[in-house]
């Protein structure tokens, strides 16, 4: 009931009412319970509403800002650390979702850890120097999307020679568990509330870092040519999709999203991982009043396939064959 009231207040841009609901909740329940049951699940409901076209971006951003401000207040009130070991929490390049890493930070601090927040969209170039300067024992990374999971992979690879323990989690790894086999780091588990216990075990045991199978030559070649030429593919696919009836904003999202996810899937060693974005786009078109049988998606994928065939050489055959299977 409190979650429904909080969501309703956020959608009405009623900040006093939303804060009043949270004040009631924190008076009745443990902070962790309120964060998971009202803030996390409430934001998920609002995000689903945006996906289905019932909630605006402005409403979603308003709710996210309120939730993050409340987490900041809770973090300010946490006591000094009482356990040995320092933990860094952050997000890999291009990851902009702040709520989950901040909630993990709160859980760690409330259990006595010395945890430091590095923020979102953290560049990998200075990460090795950062963990050394901070005298950190463990780095926890959070990714929610396929292309940021690939960025997380690259950051873990940068830290291969560092003695720091690298751990990770996020929704994308729950939805696509096969990705975990590609990451040279320790998975924190599917439930955020269990992550502090996993962190404690890693710091106590210090197990060797997982060593995934290297990327195959076929995927290395496909990644090289696609990374070099995907802007040309996007430009041609855009021109050839003008007649599909897809709204320009969604077409732009589809075009850039598909390219980023193909890049990510190649980096992660399985082109089929990019199919998740196709299902997302198909549902998005339906919710935005384009009939599922309108053939707009097939026309767009055909245009993208032709753009691939025209701009890639034989090294990109694995990508073209994947699109052919979708069609």
URQUIBEL-V407448 format. One record per pair of residues at least 24 apart in sequence whose C-alpha atoms are under 6 Angstrom apart, sorted by the first residue. I is the first residue (numbers start at 0). J is the second residue. Records with the same first field share a line. If there is no record, write none. Layout:
# URQUIBEL-V407448
I = J + J
This chain:
# URQUIBEL-V407448
2 = 37
6 = 41
9 = 62
10 = 58
51 = 286
74 = 105
80 = 111 + 112 + 113
81 = 111
82 = 111 + 112
84 = 136
85 = 113 + 114 + 135 + 136
86 = 114 + 135 + 136 + 137 + 138
87 = 114 + 115 + 138
88 = 116 + 117 + 138 + 139
89 = 116 + 117 + 118 + 119 + 140
90 = 119 + 120 + 121 + 140 + 141
91 = 120 + 121 + 150 + 151
92 = 120 + 121 + 122 + 150
93 = 120
94 = 120 + 147
95 = 119
107 = 195
123 = 154
136 = 163
137 = 163 + 164 + 165
138 = 165
139 = 166 + 167
140 = 167
141 = 167 + 168 + 169
142 = 169
143 = 169 + 170 + 171
144 = 171
146 = 260 + 263
149 = 263
152 = 182
181 = 211
183 = 209 + 210
184 = 208 + 209
214 = 268
218 = 265
220 = 314
221 = 314 + 315
222 = 265
232 = 306 + 307
235 = 306
236 = 302 + 303 + 306
239 = 302
240 = 299
243 = 295
